[in-house]
Amino acid sequence: MVNREISETQRNAIISALRRGKSYDIISNELHVSKGSISNIAKEVDHRSVLQAGRPKKLTTYDARLVLRRFNAGVYKTAEHAARDLRGLGSDICSQTVRNLLKSSKFKARRKPTALPLTHSAKKAHLQFAKKYIDWTEEDWKGVVFSDETKINRLGSDGKQWTWVQEGRPLQDHNQMELGISPKYSEV
């Protein structure tokens, strides 16, 4: 292998090409200089390539933000639902890509907690109950038994559902599973 010096004009042409964002391959072919020499010159002038290495991202920044916004709003329930919707918009992605995005954005998959449906009438009934018993003491409450008619299953999932919740954010209505019953109370 012949070790030859690079002329000052060639060196300046390499630096200029690097600053324009050309790849080592293109510079090597245009100026007939080895990639190693180009790399050495790039190190000397402390040039870091602006070209992104590796595989391009499947999700654009716009699509990623759209997915996160729709998960926060409760539009998407599952990663599969989001992937199917994006495929309908022309993006070729799978549900695992959506899960990876959610995990990198500090979302956690967790089981939906059960919650009573708080309709307007239920809220009104709660307020009336609270106003009626506002003056009760702790001794008065010891004679009351509360029950939410919990059903305990030994076999099966009993309809457990999962949801994605961003770390540090409070649960919203769409992150909870409504029971469809209201609590019962009776004095003993």
FENKA-V710308 format. One record per residue. N is the residue number from 1. PSI is psi as a letter, one per 20 degrees, with the letter a starting at -180 (NA if undefined). D_LAST is the distance of its C-alpha to the last C-alpha in whole Angstrom. Layout:
N;PSI;D_LAST
N;PSI;D_LAST
This chain:
1;p;99
2;p;101
3;o;99
4;q;100
5;q;100
6;p;98
7;r;100
8;h;98
9;h;98
10;g;96
11;g;94
12;h;93
13;h;93
14;g;90
15;g;88
16;g;89
17;h;87
18;g;84
19;h;83
20;i;83
21;j;81
22;q;83
23;r;82
24;h;84
25;g;85
26;g;87
27;g;89
28;g;90
29;h;92
30;g;93
31;i;94
32;l;95
33;q;94
34;q;91
35;h;88
36;g;88
37;g;90
38;g;88
39;g;85
40;g;87
41;h;88
42;h;84
43;g;83
44;g;86
45;j;85
46;l;82
47;p;81
48;p;77
49;p;77
50;i;75
51;p;75
52;p;72
53;r;72
54;a;70
55;p;69
56;q;68
57;q;64
58;h;63
59;p;60
60;r;62
61;h;60
62;g;59
63;g;58
64;g;56
65;h;55
66;g;54
67;g;52
68;g;50
69;g;49
70;h;48
71;g;45
72;h;44
73;i;44
74;j;42
75;g;45
76;p;46
77;h;43
78;r;45
79;h;48
80;g;50
81;g;49
82;g;51
83;g;54
84;g;54
85;g;54
86;h;57
87;h;59
88;h;59
89;i;60
90;i;63
91;p;62
92;n;62
93;r;59
94;r;57
95;h;53
96;h;54
97;g;56
98;g;53
99;g;50
100;g;53
101;g;53
102;g;49
103;h;49
104;i;52
105;j;51
106;k;48
107;q;45
108;p;43
109;p;42
110;q;38
111;p;35
112;p;33
113;q;30
114;q;27
115;q;26
116;q;24
117;p;26
118;m;27
119;r;28
120;g;29
121;h;26
122;g;24
123;h;25
124;g;25
125;h;21
126;g;20
127;g;22
128;g;21
129;g;17
130;g;19
131;h;21
132;h;18
133;k;16
134;h;19
135;j;18
136;q;15
137;r;16
138;h;15
139;h;13
140;h;11
141;i;10
142;h;9
143;j;5
144;p;6
145;p;7
146;q;10
147;p;13
148;j;16
149;l;17
150;p;19
151;p;22
152;p;24
153;p;28
154;h;30
155;q;33
156;r;35
157;i;34
158;k;31
159;k;33
160;p;33
161;q;36
162;q;38
163;r;39
164;p;42
165;p;41
166;p;43
167;p;43
168;i;41
169;q;40
170;q;36
171;q;35
172;r;35
173;g;34
174;i;36
175;j;36
176;q;32
177;p;31
178;p;28
179;h;26
180;j;26
181;r;22
182;q;19
183;q;16
184;q;13
185;q;10
186;q;6
187;q;4
188;NA;0
